[in-house]
Amino acid sequence: MLRNLALGTFAAVAAFWSYYFWDSSTDQRRQLEQRDGRIADLETEVSVKAREIATQAREIEQLLLAKELLRLDHRIATMEVIRQGPPLDGSGGVETEVLFTELDSNGDPIGTGESIVIPGKRIYIEGLVVKFEDSYVEQGDHLRGTSVCLFERVFSEELAPDEGIVIDAKNRHPLPFQGDNLPDPLYGELFDKIWEYANDPEKAAKLGVRAIHGEAPFVEAKAGKTYRIELRQSDGLSITAER
């Protein structure tokens, strides 16, 4: 009988410790699983945050690019005053002779400058300005990432605009864009039919055009001075004297 009692007690003790170790092992596994779950959640959260940060960084970069392009001055021509004084034909008044030279994207002369003699001192530079949608600015598009100017003519306080001296012949690509490899519609359609597009917003929108209009800034020219004609995406044409 004592033998049976001892065996029963041993079996009970063995069962207790077996259950104890099983329960402890199960609890440890549960804790490990919970820890692994938390780690997985944290890894997912970190991955999501990293993607959000990368997206925000790209957006900030695009905004900074757009801001810089909006502020950027593109030096597109120079006007050098060669002579100013009485007309060479002996008539009265004052005439001004300038050398008008268009520039490429690097600021280098394109072709030879055009000598223009015009009565008066106030020289107006008339151009057609084409502005494109902001999305092209943000993308840094080769042509549509900034405004485009097509020079038309030069006139003065003594020479009416209708009698002004033509800079660019009609239906001819402006010098700064002759070397571009852009699709023909940007030239054949937009440049050759510019006022048609200016009066048809839906048609203009298909080429990404936001606005088309004329501008004619002027300066009272001084002998010996050189003026730079610049174009900014945000506010169009400007004329400033070089130091």
C-alpha positions in Angstrom: 0.0 0.0 0.0 2.8 2.4 0.9 4.4 1.5 -2.5 1.2 2.5 -4.3 1.0 5.7 -2.3 4.6 6.6 -3.2 4.0 5.9 -6.9 0.9 8.0 -6.8 2.6 10.9 -5.1 5.5 10.7 -7.6 3.1 10.7 -10.5 1.3 13.7 -9.1 4.5 15.6 -8.5 5.7 14.7 -12.0 2.4 15.8 -13.5 2.6 19.1 -11.6 6.1 19.9 -12.8 5.3 18.8 -16.3 2.3 21.2 -16.4 4.4 23.9 -14.8 7.1 23.7 -17.4 4.6 23.4 -20.2 2.7 26.4 -19.0 6.0 28.4 -18.6 7.1 27.4 -22.1 3.7 28.4 -23.5 3.9 31.7 -21.8 7.4 32.3 -23.1 6.3 31.4 -26.6 3.3 33.8 -26.2 5.6 36.6 -25.1 8.0 35.9 -28.0 5.1 35.9 -30.5 3.8 39.2 -29.0 7.4 40.7 -29.2 7.7 39.5 -32.8 4.3 41.0 -33.6 5.3 44.4 -32.1 8.6 44.3 -34.0 6.7 43.6 -37.2 4.3 46.4 -36.5 7.2 48.8 -35.8 9.0 47.7 -39.0 5.8 48.3 -41.0 5.4 51.7 -39.4 9.0 52.7 -40.1 8.6 51.6 -43.7 5.4 53.7 -44.1 7.1 56.7 -42.5 10.1 56.3 -44.8 7.9 56.3 -47.9 6.1 59.3 -46.6 9.4 61.1 -45.9 10.6 60.2 -49.4 7.4 61.5 -51.0 7.6 64.7 -49.0 11.2 65.2 -50.0 10.3 64.8 -53.7 7.4 67.3 -53.3 9.7 69.8 -51.5 12.3 69.4 -54.3 9.6 70.0 -57.0 8.3 73.1 -55.1 11.9 74.5 -54.7 12.5 73.9 -58.5 9.2 75.6 -59.4 10.1 78.5 -57.1 13.6 78.9 -58.6 12.2 78.7 -62.2 9.6 81.3 -61.3 12.3 83.7 -60.0 14.8 82.9 -62.7 15.7 85.6 -65.2 16.5 84.3 -68.7 18.8 86.7 -70.5 17.5 86.5 -74.0 18.9 89.5 -75.9 21.2 92.6 -75.6 20.8 96.0 -77.0 23.9 98.1 -77.4 23.6 101.8 -78.1 26.1 102.4 -80.9 25.3 106.1 -81.5 22.9 108.7 -80.4 22.6 112.2 -81.8 21.5 114.2 -84.8 20.3 112.1 -87.8 23.0 111.4 -90.3 20.8 112.7 -93.1 20.9 116.2 -91.6 17.3 116.3 -90.6 16.3 117.7 -87.2 15.8 115.8 -83.9 17.7 112.9 -82.4 18.1 109.3 -83.6 19.5 106.3 -81.8 21.4 103.4 -83.4 21.4 100.1 -81.5 22.8 96.7 -82.1 20.1 94.1 -81.1 21.5 90.6 -80.5 19.5 87.6 -79.4 21.2 85.1 -77.0 21.0 81.4 -76.5 20.4 79.6 -73.2 24.1 80.0 -72.3 24.0 83.8 -72.9 26.0 83.5 -76.1 25.0 85.5 -79.2 22.9 83.7 -81.8 23.7 84.7 -85.3 24.9 88.3 -86.0 23.4 91.3 -84.2 20.9 93.4 -86.1 21.7 97.1 -86.5 18.6 99.3 -86.0 18.5 103.1 -86.4 15.4 104.6 -85.0 14.2 108.2 -84.3 14.0 109.3 -80.7 15.5 108.1 -77.4 12.9 105.9 -75.8 13.3 102.5 -77.3 10.5 100.0 -77.0 11.0 96.3 -77.5 7.8 94.5 -78.4 7.4 90.8 -78.0 4.8 88.1 -77.7 5.1 86.3 -74.4 3.8 82.7 -74.1 3.4 81.3 -70.6 2.9 77.6 -69.9 1.1 75.7 -67.1 2.8 75.5 -63.7 3.1 71.7 -64.0 5.7 72.1 -66.8 7.6 74.5 -64.5 7.6 71.9 -61.7 8.8 69.2 -64.1 11.6 71.4 -65.5 10.4 70.9 -69.1 13.0 71.9 -71.7 10.8 74.5 -73.4 7.6 74.7 -71.5 9.4 75.0 -68.1 9.7 78.7 -68.6 8.0 81.5 -70.5 8.8 82.0 -74.2 9.2 85.4 -75.9 8.9 85.9 -79.7 10.4 89.3 -80.6 8.2 91.4 -82.9 9.5 94.9 -83.5 11.2 98.0 -82.1 9.6 101.4 -82.0 10.0 104.7 -80.1 8.3 107.8 -78.8 8.7 109.2 -82.3 8.0 106.1 -84.3 4.5 104.5 -83.9 4.2 100.8 -83.2 2.6 100.1 -86.5 5.6 101.7 -88.2 8.1 99.9 -86.0 11.1 98.0 -87.3 10.4 94.3 -87.5 12.8 92.0 -85.6 11.5 88.6 -86.5 9.9 87.9 -89.9 6.4 86.4 -89.8 6.0 82.6 -89.8 9.7 82.1 -88.9 10.9 80.3 -85.8 12.5 82.7 -83.4 16.3 82.3 -83.2 16.5 80.9 -79.6 14.4 77.8 -80.6 15.7 76.9 -84.0 17.9 74.1 -82.6 15.2 72.5 -80.4 14.1 68.9 -81.1 10.6 69.5 -79.8 7.4 68.3 -81.6 6.4 70.3 -84.6 3.1 71.5 -83.1 4.9 73.7 -80.7 6.3 75.5 -83.7 4.1 75.0 -86.7 0.9 75.4 -84.7 1.7 77.6 -81.8 4.2 80.1 -83.2 2.6 80.4 -86.7 -0.9 80.8 -85.3 -0.2 82.5 -82.1 -3.2 84.8 -82.0 -5.5 82.0 -82.9 -4.3 80.2 -79.8 -4.4 83.4 -77.8 -8.2 83.6 -78.5 -9.0 79.9 -78.1 -8.2 78.8 -74.5 -9.2 75.2 -75.0 -7.0 74.9 -78.1 -4.1 76.5 -76.2 -4.6 74.3 -73.2 -3.9 71.2 -75.4 -0.3 72.5 -75.8 0.0 73.4 -72.1 -0.3 77.1 -72.8 -1.6 79.2 -69.9 -1.4 82.7 -71.4 -0.4 84.5 -74.6 -0.1 88.3 -74.8 2.1 91.1 -76.0 4.5 93.2 -74.0 6.6 96.2 -74.9 8.9 97.4 -72.1 11.0 100.5 -73.0 14.0 102.4 -71.8 15.4 105.9 -72.4 18.6 104.8 -74.1 21.9 106.5 -73.4 24.9 106.5 -75.8 27.5 103.9 -74.9 25.2 101.8 -72.7 24.3 98.2 -73.2 21.0 96.9 -72.0 20.0 93.3 -71.4 16.5 92.1 -72.2 15.4 89.4 -69.8 12.4 87.1 -69.4 11.0 85.8 -66.1 8.5 83.0 -65.8 6.4 85.0 -63.3 6.3 88.5 -64.7 7.5 88.7 -68.4 9.9 91.0 -70.1 12.3 93.5 -68.5 15.0 95.8 -69.8 17.9 96.7 -67.5 21.2 98.5 -68.0 24.4 96.6 -67.6 26.9 98.0 -65.2 
